[in-house]
Amino acid sequence: MTATRNQPNSTASRGSSKITTIIFDVDDTLYDVGTGLTVAEADGRLPPLPRGVTLPPGRSKRFDPEELDEYWATNLDFSLLGGPDKECIETFEAMSNGNYGQLNIVAFSNGPRKYVTRVLKEIGLDSYFTSDKLFGVNDVLPYCKPDNDSFGLVLSKVDAVPEECIMVEDSMKNIRAAKALGMRTILVKGRSGSNSNELVDKNTEDAEATKAGDAPDATDSAVDAVVEVASEIGAVLKSWMSE
């Protein structure tokens, strides 16, 4: 289900700037939150972190990024991601082919770069993100999302300004930061409320419970559009690119 909840609510988002760039978070955004690593973490199914590292990526700025990068890329059970999603790949193929205009497709994650690269490969989306359009926390240190400077570093490297960008995210902190900078925002809230799949609903609830104070909020004024999963963004892009 796709919902364009608000009319975009900043001056830049009312059509005064051409959209040139779409920036995707990775974890719980490009794969459904109810099927991936967040659920595994909540269930205690992830391997322990190496000695001296106490928090997973994105939870603190105080870690050795190279150590964490290698560890998460080589030790996680990436089968938990569920493999490639046909509908999501079709959406990316449409973007890549210019169906929604010419867009720079960018990935920006608070996870380590090597880990992010592995995730994208496992879900079949790695070919849509060139190496110069893929950013892990290693690439923006000492900052990370939602720091303004982290967004600034990414935007400068892809030669874009906020008013030309769409941010696709599951994190409200990052949605609000992107919106405050002038981007349009698409919130990926995860699938829920399906009577036909109670397990997916329970997994989604468990995953969101790990995001204290940061769970998706479709009513937030920083949210321009809401989708359940990333494969649904096509309708939003079609609407916005035709403005």
Protein Blocks (a to p, Z undefined) as FASTA:
>chain_A
ZZdfbacfbfklnopaccfbdcddfehplpcfklmmmlmmmnopaccddehiabdehiac
bdcfklmmmmmmmmpcfklnopaafklmmmmmmmmnopnopaddddddfbdfklmmmmmm
mnopmmmmcfklcccfklmocbdcfbfklmmmmmmmnopafklpccddfbfklmmmmmmn
opacdddebjehiaklmmlmmmmmmmmmmmghiaccfkbmkbmbdcfbfklmmmmmmmmm
mZZ
